[in-house]
Amino acid sequence: MFRKRGPKMTDEHKPGQTPDTEAQATETELDVPETDTDNLEEDQDAAFPGLDGMDEGMLGQVQEMMAKLQRADELEKENADLKNRLARLAADFESYRRRTQDDVQAAQGQGVSKAAEALMPIYDDLDRAVSMGAADPAKLIPGMQAVQGKVLGVFSGLGLDATGKEGEAFDPQWHEALQVVDGEQDDVIVQVYQVGFRMGDRLVRPARVVVSKKG
């Protein structure tokens, strides 16, 4: 990339010039090599063809859009990961639900079996009381009372307490008044139609009673 600015050099010498002065003139007429920067912008445009003529504002918008696209890709990957974790959690929960259901059914079956086992001796007592009562009716009542006491003992073993006895104070939490009659005191059970049962603070069946009221 050298350019000549002087006339073409020939072998002839101008009048009045010596060979030394002619060499100096020739050296003066030559340009010093310089870096050609005319094609720098063209090189940049070739390397970044999409940025030709784009100002800083547009470039910033492009960069912001690229950042958002990258963030959207990251969010999509996170969403896929969360879906996989949710699917595994749902499968674990379903397995837990089935195991719990099986345990509950097994416990219920075991409870029914124990209750039936506890009632079997009572059935035997009832069978003997009926047989004795058929031969001698006077013996039926004591036999039935004995069976009744044994039933209450089984209920007590299951955690059930009887409620509703004659002379006991009426409590609407445990008792249901079927009738109110005149009496010497207020809110006293004077007759029991059906004994009630409770388990701790939970009512299983209310006692159905007759309650007195002062006239």
Backbone bond lengths (Angstrom), bond angles and torsions (degrees), N, CA, C in turn:
res aa  C-N    CA-C-N  psi(-1)  N-CA   C-N-CA  omega(-1)  CA-C   N-CA-C  phi
1 M - - - 1.460 - - 1.513 110.28 -
2 F 1.257 118.06 57.73 1.472 124.89 176.50 1.522 108.40 -110.08
3 R 1.299 116.01 139.98 1.467 121.68 178.06 1.515 110.75 -123.37
4 K 1.316 116.37 138.79 1.470 121.67 -179.69 1.520 109.42 -98.60
5 R 1.277 116.32 130.74 1.459 120.45 -179.79 1.550 113.19 -106.40
6 G 1.324 118.59 -20.41 1.470 120.69 -177.70 1.505 112.28 -88.81
7 P 1.308 116.93 174.00 1.474 120.32 177.51 1.500 110.18 -67.55
8 K 1.314 114.68 162.76 1.450 121.06 -179.20 1.516 109.22 -63.92
9 M 1.305 115.58 133.67 1.455 121.31 -178.95 1.523 109.57 -77.76
10 T 1.364 114.92 136.03 1.474 121.26 177.49 1.500 108.55 -127.25
11 D 1.324 113.63 173.12 1.456 118.64 -178.65 1.512 112.34 -80.04
12 E 1.394 115.75 -11.69 1.451 118.12 -178.73 1.495 110.50 -83.72
13 H 1.310 119.07 146.78 1.467 125.18 179.07 1.491 109.47 -103.15
14 K 1.347 115.24 139.23 1.452 118.71 175.95 1.499 109.52 -69.66
15 P 1.304 116.07 153.78 1.476 118.54 179.17 1.497 110.34 -61.24
16 G 1.291 116.69 137.48 1.461 123.00 175.75 1.479 114.08 86.75
17 Q 1.383 119.78 -2.29 1.459 122.40 178.49 1.499 109.61 -102.87
18 T 1.319 111.57 140.16 1.461 118.69 174.97 1.498 107.83 -98.02
19 P 1.296 117.77 169.12 1.491 118.69 178.90 1.492 112.00 -61.50
20 D 1.342 119.39 -32.72 1.463 119.99 -179.97 1.499 111.66 -69.36
21 T 1.323 116.35 -46.67 1.472 118.98 -179.45 1.495 111.59 -66.81
22 E 1.325 118.58 -30.72 1.459 121.84 177.72 1.507 111.32 -67.22
23 A 1.340 118.25 -36.96 1.472 121.60 178.38 1.502 111.23 -67.68
24 Q 1.387 114.84 -38.31 1.465 117.84 178.31 1.515 110.99 -65.24
25 A 1.297 118.26 -41.34 1.456 121.27 179.84 1.507 111.45 -64.03
26 T 1.329 115.23 -39.13 1.467 118.88 179.73 1.509 110.73 -66.05
27 E 1.335 117.48 -39.78 1.472 120.33 179.44 1.511 111.36 -66.19
28 T 1.381 115.51 -34.83 1.455 118.89 -179.41 1.503 111.41 -67.98
29 E 1.353 115.49 -34.09 1.453 118.80 -176.16 1.523 113.38 -74.47
30 L 1.374 119.30 -14.64 1.457 121.53 -179.18 1.521 110.65 -83.36
31 D 1.359 117.86 141.58 1.478 122.44 176.60 1.500 109.42 -80.76
32 V 1.356 116.72 149.17 1.460 123.48 172.26 1.517 107.82 -77.28
33 P 1.315 120.51 136.65 1.475 121.42 -179.37 1.520 110.77 -58.16
34 E 1.311 117.60 132.95 1.460 123.78 179.54 1.530 109.28 -126.96
35 T 1.375 115.10 155.33 1.464 119.95 177.09 1.508 109.73 -77.82
36 D 1.283 116.06 129.74 1.462 120.20 -178.12 1.522 109.08 -84.75
37 T 1.321 117.14 112.52 1.479 122.51 -178.70 1.508 112.19 -105.00
38 D 1.283 117.38 10.25 1.459 118.69 -177.38 1.525 112.30 -67.94
39 N 1.360 117.38 -28.31 1.472 120.75 -175.15 1.525 113.10 -98.97
40 L 1.377 119.41 10.70 1.469 121.53 -177.34 1.516 111.76 -64.97
41 E 1.323 117.74 -45.91 1.460 120.83 179.91 1.521 111.00 -64.87
42 E 1.359 116.63 -35.56 1.452 119.12 178.16 1.517 111.09 -65.07
43 D 1.369 116.83 -38.58 1.457 120.22 178.41 1.522 111.08 -63.59
44 Q 1.345 117.29 -42.00 1.472 120.49 178.80 1.523 111.02 -63.40
45 D 1.325 116.36 -40.97 1.468 118.97 179.86 1.530 111.06 -64.84
46 A 1.353 115.86 -34.03 1.461 118.93 178.89 1.517 111.42 -69.57
47 A 1.358 116.69 -36.34 1.464 120.31 -179.85 1.523 111.60 -73.41
48 F 1.311 119.32 -36.06 1.474 123.81 -179.13 1.525 108.64 -124.66
49 P 1.318 117.85 77.95 1.470 119.61 -174.70 1.516 113.29 -65.28
50 G 1.369 118.58 -26.20 1.456 119.39 -177.24 1.506 114.78 -82.81
51 L 1.299 118.10 -9.34 1.462 121.51 -176.73 1.514 112.87 -98.75
52 D 1.334 118.25 5.94 1.461 121.43 -177.85 1.520 109.82 -65.37
53 G 1.294 117.01 120.35 1.461 122.54 177.86 1.507 114.44 77.34
54 M 1.352 120.43 11.01 1.464 123.12 -178.70 1.521 109.52 -90.92
55 D 1.357 115.71 128.80 1.457 118.84 179.58 1.528 110.00 -84.01
56 E 1.329 116.91 178.58 1.466 121.27 -176.04 1.520 111.72 -65.85
57 G 1.334 118.29 -36.04 1.456 121.08 179.48 1.511 112.25 -63.16
58 M 1.328 116.34 -46.30 1.462 120.16 178.66 1.527 110.62 -65.51
59 L 1.330 116.50 -38.12 1.454 119.79 178.99 1.534 110.57 -63.23
60 G 1.345 116.62 -40.14 1.461 120.25 177.39 1.515 112.00 -63.16
61 Q 1.334 116.86 -39.48 1.468 120.04 178.40 1.525 111.43 -64.84
62 V 1.334 116.00 -40.32 1.465 119.81 178.12 1.522 110.44 -62.60
63 Q 1.344 116.55 -44.11 1.457 120.32 179.74 1.528 110.75 -63.48
64 E 1.342 116.44 -40.36 1.468 119.81 178.49 1.524 111.01 -64.14
65 M 1.336 116.46 -40.95 1.461 119.87 178.88 1.527 111.16 -64.82
66 M 1.334 117.06 -40.77 1.458 120.20 177.71 1.525 111.15 -62.66
67 A 1.354 116.61 -39.07 1.459 120.21 178.37 1.528 110.75 -64.73
68 K 1.333 116.83 -39.67 1.466 120.15 179.03 1.529 110.79 -66.31
69 L 1.333 117.16 -39.93 1.459 119.91 178.03 1.521 111.11 -63.49
70 Q 1.327 115.71 -39.41 1.459 118.97 178.01 1.521 110.65 -65.73
71 R 1.352 116.29 -40.94 1.465 119.93 178.22 1.524 111.02 -65.31
72 A 1.349 117.03 -37.69 1.462 120.29 178.23 1.519 110.44 -63.30
73 D 1.325 117.01 -39.10 1.461 120.32 177.62 1.522 111.05 -64.08
74 E 1.342 116.93 -40.41 1.463 120.51 178.10 1.525 110.78 -64.77
75 L 1.346 116.56 -41.95 1.466 120.25 179.30 1.529 111.11 -65.02
76 E 1.320 116.84 -35.96 1.461 119.49 178.35 1.526 110.74 -65.07
77 K 1.331 116.63 -39.92 1.460 119.66 177.45 1.525 110.74 -66.10
78 E 1.351 117.07 -41.26 1.463 119.94 177.84 1.526 110.91 -63.41
79 N 1.344 116.47 -38.91 1.460 120.30 179.28 1.523 110.98 -63.89
80 A 1.331 116.51 -41.49 1.469 119.99 178.00 1.523 110.88 -63.94
81 D 1.323 116.38 -38.88 1.470 120.11 178.55 1.525 110.68 -65.55
82 L 1.332 116.74 -41.59 1.465 120.04 178.85 1.525 111.43 -65.05
83 K 1.331 117.25 -37.55 1.462 119.81 177.83 1.523 111.07 -63.67
84 N 1.320 116.24 -40.92 1.469 119.26 178.18 1.520 111.21 -64.40
85 R 1.342 116.43 -42.22 1.461 119.80 179.40 1.524 110.53 -65.45
86 L 1.341 116.94 -39.04 1.460 120.46 178.91 1.524 111.00 -65.20
87 A 1.327 116.73 -38.96 1.467 119.71 178.58 1.526 110.53 -64.41
88 R 1.330 116.66 -41.57 1.468 119.20 178.32 1.523 110.83 -66.06
89 L 1.344 116.72 -39.33 1.465 119.94 178.64 1.523 111.43 -64.62
90 A 1.337 116.56 -40.12 1.469 119.86 178.35 1.529 110.87 -64.13
91 A 1.324 116.19 -39.81 1.468 119.34 178.41 1.530 110.95 -65.53
92 D 1.331 116.65 -41.26 1.470 119.76 178.13 1.525 111.23 -64.04
93 F 1.339 116.12 -40.85 1.465 119.79 179.79 1.522 111.17 -65.08
94 E 1.341 116.78 -39.48 1.457 119.92 179.49 1.527 110.47 -64.21
95 S 1.333 115.95 -40.37 1.468 119.13 177.18 1.530 110.97 -64.33
96 Y 1.340 116.10 -41.11 1.465 120.22 178.38 1.531 110.79 -64.14
97 R 1.328 116.96 -41.02 1.471 120.31 -179.98 1.524 110.93 -62.80
98 R 1.320 115.59 -41.60 1.463 118.36 -179.93 1.520 111.24 -66.83
99 R 1.323 116.85 -40.93 1.467 119.01 178.34 1.514 110.97 -64.41
100 T 1.335 116.51 -41.16 1.468 120.13 179.17 1.525 111.12 -64.25
101 Q 1.335 115.98 -42.51 1.461 119.40 178.45 1.518 111.49 -62.09
102 D 1.323 116.00 -41.35 1.468 119.57 177.87 1.531 110.96 -63.98
103 D 1.334 116.38 -39.91 1.471 119.83 179.15 1.530 111.08 -65.44
104 V 1.341 116.50 -40.77 1.469 120.01 179.29 1.528 110.46 -64.28
105 Q 1.328 116.50 -44.44 1.462 119.27 179.36 1.523 111.50 -64.07
106 A 1.325 116.15 -38.38 1.464 119.18 177.98 1.526 110.77 -65.66
107 A 1.345 116.99 -40.18 1.464 120.65 179.31 1.530 111.04 -66.55
108 Q 1.331 116.01 -40.44 1.462 118.88 177.96 1.530 111.02 -63.68
109 G 1.310 115.31 -43.80 1.466 117.94 178.54 1.512 111.84 -62.57
110 Q 1.316 116.56 -39.32 1.460 119.80 178.82 1.520 110.90 -66.62
111 G 1.351 117.09 -39.00 1.462 120.68 178.46 1.519 112.45 -64.87
112 V 1.339 116.08 -42.43 1.469 119.75 177.98 1.521 110.42 -63.77
113 S 1.315 115.94 -39.96 1.460 119.66 179.74 1.524 111.33 -63.07
114 K 1.353 116.50 -42.67 1.464 119.62 179.45 1.519 111.38 -66.35
115 A 1.345 116.74 -41.05 1.461 119.95 179.66 1.531 110.70 -63.94
116 A 1.321 117.52 -43.77 1.468 120.96 178.20 1.518 111.26 -63.33
117 E 1.339 115.68 -39.22 1.464 119.79 178.41 1.524 111.31 -63.61
118 A 1.349 116.45 -37.63 1.465 119.91 179.15 1.527 111.86 -70.91
119 L 1.347 117.55 -28.33 1.463 121.23 -178.19 1.529 112.94 -85.60
120 M 1.286 117.73 -14.13 1.465 119.94 -178.56 1.527 113.03 -61.71
121 P 1.351 120.11 -43.36 1.478 119.04 176.32 1.521 112.73 -62.12
122 I 1.334 116.68 -31.33 1.474 119.58 178.91 1.526 109.62 -68.35
123 Y 1.300 116.39 -39.25 1.456 118.95 176.58 1.526 110.58 -61.35
124 D 1.320 115.38 -39.85 1.472 118.55 178.39 1.523 110.95 -63.43
125 D 1.348 117.39 -40.21 1.470 120.73 178.20 1.529 110.98 -64.95
126 L 1.309 117.09 -41.70 1.460 120.36 178.01 1.540 110.67 -62.02
127 D 1.298 114.78 -40.43 1.471 118.30 179.68 1.525 110.71 -63.26
128 R 1.327 117.52 -41.66 1.475 120.16 178.70 1.526 111.69 -69.08
129 A 1.374 115.91 -38.72 1.477 118.72 179.83 1.524 110.96 -63.48
130 V 1.317 116.92 -40.77 1.468 120.04 179.13 1.534 110.40 -65.41
131 S 1.312 116.28 -39.80 1.474 119.53 179.50 1.526 110.65 -65.32
132 M 1.329 117.44 -43.20 1.464 121.24 178.89 1.514 111.32 -68.32
133 G 1.324 116.54 -38.70 1.471 120.29 179.56 1.510 112.01 -66.43
134 A 1.310 117.10 -30.55 1.460 119.38 178.62 1.522 110.55 -67.51
135 A 1.332 118.07 -34.94 1.470 121.57 178.82 1.519 111.25 -82.54
136 D 1.352 116.16 -37.76 1.469 120.63 -177.84 1.530 107.63 -144.08
137 P 1.342 118.50 97.25 1.465 121.38 -176.81 1.519 113.49 -56.42
138 A 1.310 120.32 -26.80 1.459 122.45 -178.79 1.525 111.28 -64.61
139 K 1.323 116.19 -25.35 1.461 119.56 -179.97 1.541 113.14 -85.15
140 L 1.322 118.18 -5.33 1.465 121.01 -175.78 1.522 111.96 -71.33
141 I 1.350 115.87 -42.24 1.463 119.05 -176.73 1.523 111.36 -64.55
142 P 1.327 121.20 -50.05 1.476 119.23 177.71 1.542 112.83 -58.55
143 G 1.323 114.79 -37.08 1.463 117.94 179.00 1.528 111.92 -65.35
144 M 1.348 116.19 -41.32 1.458 119.55 179.17 1.529 111.72 -67.94
145 Q 1.318 115.77 -36.69 1.465 118.82 177.23 1.535 111.03 -63.70
146 A 1.318 115.30 -38.50 1.461 118.32 177.42 1.531 110.71 -64.29
147 V 1.318 116.48 -40.30 1.469 119.90 178.05 1.522 110.43 -65.23
148 Q 1.322 116.38 -40.51 1.466 120.53 179.15 1.531 111.10 -59.60
149 G 1.326 116.05 -44.91 1.461 119.73 178.25 1.522 112.17 -62.45
150 K 1.332 116.15 -37.74 1.464 119.05 179.23 1.526 111.29 -67.83
151 V 1.333 117.54 -35.98 1.474 120.58 177.50 1.520 110.77 -63.65
152 L 1.327 115.46 -43.90 1.471 118.79 178.28 1.530 110.86 -62.69
153 G 1.336 116.32 -34.37 1.451 119.06 176.86 1.527 111.92 -65.22
154 V 1.319 116.82 -38.53 1.474 120.59 177.04 1.527 110.64 -65.43
155 F 1.346 116.01 -43.54 1.467 119.39 178.16 1.530 111.07 -60.70
156 S 1.320 115.82 -40.76 1.462 119.72 179.16 1.528 111.07 -62.92
157 G 1.337 115.80 -37.44 1.461 119.30 176.71 1.518 112.47 -66.02
158 L 1.320 117.57 -26.24 1.463 122.17 176.96 1.525 112.83 -85.62
159 G 1.330 116.73 -0.76 1.463 119.95 180.00 1.503 114.26 93.54
160 L 1.336 118.33 10.23 1.462 122.36 -179.52 1.530 109.94 -96.61
161 D 1.324 114.92 134.45 1.467 121.29 176.74 1.517 108.64 -115.55
162 A 1.348 116.12 133.23 1.463 120.78 178.28 1.521 109.73 -74.47
163 T 1.320 115.64 143.82 1.463 121.15 177.59 1.530 108.77 -139.14
164 G 1.328 115.91 147.53 1.457 120.77 -179.23 1.513 111.66 100.73
165 K 1.343 115.85 83.46 1.471 120.88 178.08 1.517 108.97 -126.91
166 E 1.325 115.87 154.44 1.471 119.49 177.54 1.520 110.17 -63.08
167 G 1.359 115.27 134.37 1.460 121.21 -177.99 1.522 112.48 90.60
168 E 1.303 118.08 -10.03 1.466 121.13 179.21 1.521 109.82 -80.60
169 A 1.350 117.31 148.09 1.462 121.35 178.60 1.526 110.10 -69.44
170 F 1.326 114.33 138.69 1.456 119.75 -179.37 1.531 109.64 -71.87
171 D 1.323 116.60 131.93 1.468 122.61 178.13 1.523 107.38 -132.64
172 P 1.331 117.89 112.57 1.477 119.82 -177.04 1.531 113.20 -63.15
173 Q 1.339 116.90 -14.29 1.459 119.11 177.45 1.525 111.51 -69.53
174 W 1.364 115.30 -31.14 1.459 119.96 -176.17 1.529 113.08 -118.35
175 H 1.336 117.24 -16.78 1.465 120.51 -171.66 1.531 110.55 -120.00
176 E 1.314 114.18 150.26 1.466 121.95 175.34 1.524 108.43 -120.65
177 A 1.334 115.48 116.47 1.471 120.52 -177.47 1.523 109.55 -81.45
178 L 1.327 115.60 115.26 1.456 120.10 177.19 1.525 112.13 -88.31
179 Q 1.344 115.00 -22.98 1.468 119.02 -177.24 1.518 108.86 -157.09
180 V 1.325 116.23 149.11 1.464 122.81 177.08 1.534 107.34 -121.14
181 V 1.327 115.33 127.41 1.463 121.29 -178.95 1.519 109.09 -125.03
182 D 1.346 114.89 161.63 1.467 119.30 177.36 1.523 109.42 -69.06
183 G 1.314 115.12 143.93 1.458 119.96 179.32 1.508 111.12 -158.39
184 E 1.323 115.46 178.70 1.457 120.41 -179.07 1.531 112.40 -79.58
185 Q 1.325 117.21 -21.78 1.453 121.36 -179.25 1.526 109.98 -130.74
186 D 1.334 114.48 160.24 1.460 119.58 176.99 1.529 110.19 -90.26
187 D 1.323 113.62 144.83 1.465 121.23 171.50 1.531 113.31 54.96
188 V 1.324 114.73 53.24 1.461 120.80 175.94 1.533 107.60 -124.95
189 I 1.328 116.11 135.72 1.462 120.37 179.73 1.534 109.07 -75.64
190 V 1.316 114.79 121.40 1.452 118.92 -178.87 1.532 111.47 -108.62
191 Q 1.327 117.41 -14.46 1.452 119.89 178.08 1.535 108.69 -156.33
192 V 1.312 115.54 143.92 1.475 120.90 -178.67 1.528 108.47 -117.92
193 Y 1.339 115.46 120.33 1.452 120.21 175.17 1.535 111.37 -85.98
194 Q 1.334 114.77 -35.91 1.470 119.85 -177.21 1.526 108.92 -151.92
195 V 1.317 115.18 125.79 1.470 119.72 179.78 1.522 109.62 -70.67
196 G 1.329 114.73 141.17 1.462 120.38 177.50 1.529 111.35 -100.25
197 F 1.355 115.59 166.70 1.457 120.85 179.42 1.530 109.38 -139.52
198 R 1.301 113.86 144.63 1.465 119.90 176.64 1.531 108.68 -136.96
199 M 1.295 115.57 156.18 1.464 122.23 177.15 1.520 107.71 -122.47
200 G 1.328 114.67 96.72 1.465 118.96 -175.20 1.511 110.27 67.67
201 D 1.340 115.93 -123.24 1.467 120.97 178.88 1.522 112.21 -94.24
202 R 1.320 117.59 8.32 1.465 120.76 -178.70 1.522 109.83 -108.09
203 L 1.329 115.29 129.62 1.457 120.87 179.26 1.523 109.39 -81.59
204 V 1.354 115.38 126.44 1.456 120.58 176.63 1.530 110.14 -93.63
205 R 1.326 116.28 -46.20 1.455 121.30 176.26 1.517 108.62 -151.86
206 P 1.341 118.76 129.63 1.462 119.58 -179.97 1.542 111.60 -74.69
207 A 1.309 114.12 149.55 1.468 117.91 176.06 1.532 109.47 -81.62
208 R 1.295 117.10 134.36 1.469 121.87 178.81 1.522 108.68 -97.52
209 V 1.344 116.09 117.42 1.472 121.42 -167.83 1.514 110.99 -138.10
210 V 1.348 112.07 168.90 1.465 121.51 172.10 1.515 106.74 -109.69
211 V 1.352 115.91 132.61 1.470 122.16 -172.07 1.529 108.94 -115.55
212 S 1.349 116.22 141.09 1.478 121.56 179.37 1.517 110.06 -90.65
213 K 1.345 113.44 154.09 1.449 121.66 177.43 1.535 107.89 -144.30
214 K 1.331 116.50 134.99 1.462 119.29 178.10 1.518 108.77 -64.63
215 G 1.364 115.07 136.36 1.439 119.68 179.25 1.522 112.88 -83.12
